Amino acid sequence: MSHSTTIQTLHVPTPAMPRGSSIAAALYAALAALFERRPPSRAKLLKEAASVRALAASMQDSDPGFAADLRAAADRHEALLER
């Protein structure tokens, strides 16, 4: 008993790229870059930490626990510079 197998191959051409799609992709990439999150500058981090420490100093007499929390937060904020 003999079996034969027939294979037919169908070739489908690649569809053409829609007109303007490369321009739309470039425009999208440019707009996406505008909204990209950038790390804060060193000067900004130091200034923010200093302002939190100043707030902690002003709160020291009325709420020492909160002032300690603020100082710890400022320390954590400056630790971002080491990353």
C-alpha positions as CSV (number, residue, x, y, z in Angstrom):
1,M,0.0,0.0,0.0
2,S,1.5,3.3,-1.1
3,H,0.6,6.7,0.3
4,S,1.5,10.0,-1.3
5,T,1.4,13.4,0.2
6,T,1.0,16.6,-1.7
7,I,2.0,19.9,-0.1
8,Q,0.9,23.2,-1.5
9,T,2.6,26.4,-0.4
10,L,0.8,29.7,-0.5
11,H,2.9,32.8,-0.6
12,V,1.2,36.0,0.7
13,P,3.0,39.2,-0.1
14,T,3.8,41.6,2.7
15,P,1.3,44.4,2.8
16,A,2.5,47.8,1.9
17,M,3.2,50.3,4.7
18,P,0.4,52.9,4.9
19,R,1.3,56.3,3.6
20,G,2.5,58.7,6.3
21,S,3.1,56.0,8.8
22,S,6.8,56.7,9.1
23,I,6.0,60.4,9.6
24,A,3.4,59.5,12.3
25,A,5.9,57.2,14.0
26,A,8.6,60.0,14.1
27,L,6.0,62.5,15.4
28,Y,4.9,60.1,18.1
29,A,8.5,59.4,19.2
30,A,9.2,63.1,19.4
31,L,6.1,63.7,21.5
32,A,6.8,60.7,23.8
33,A,10.3,62.2,24.5
34,L,8.6,65.4,25.8
35,F,6.8,63.4,28.4
36,E,9.7,61.2,29.4
37,R,10.4,61.3,33.1
38,R,13.8,62.7,33.9
39,P,15.6,62.3,37.2
40,P,15.7,65.5,39.3
41,S,18.9,67.5,39.3
42,R,21.3,67.3,42.3
43,A,20.8,70.9,43.1
44,K,17.0,70.5,43.2
45,L,17.2,67.4,45.5
46,L,19.5,69.3,47.9
47,K,17.3,72.4,47.9
48,E,14.2,70.3,48.7
49,A,16.0,68.4,51.5
50,A,17.1,71.7,53.0
51,S,13.6,73.1,52.9
52,V,12.2,70.0,54.6
53,R,15.0,70.3,57.3
54,A,14.0,74.0,57.8
55,L,10.4,72.9,58.3
56,A,11.6,70.2,60.8
57,A,13.5,72.9,62.7
58,S,10.4,75.1,63.0
59,M,8.3,72.1,64.2
60,Q,10.9,70.9,66.8
61,D,9.4,72.7,69.8
62,S,5.7,71.9,69.0
63,D,6.0,68.4,67.7
64,P,9.5,66.8,68.1
65,G,8.3,63.4,66.7
66,F,7.0,64.9,63.5
67,A,10.3,67.0,63.3
68,A,12.3,63.7,63.5
69,D,10.1,62.2,60.8
70,L,10.8,65.2,58.6
71,R,14.5,65.0,59.1
72,A,14.4,61.3,58.2
73,A,12.5,62.1,55.1
74,A,15.1,64.7,54.1
75,D,17.8,62.1,54.6
76,R,16.0,59.6,52.4
77,H,15.5,62.3,49.8
78,E,19.2,63.0,49.7
79,A,19.9,59.3,49.5
80,L,18.4,59.5,46.0
81,L,21.6,61.1,45.0
82,E,23.6,58.0,45.7
83,R,21.6,55.9,43.3
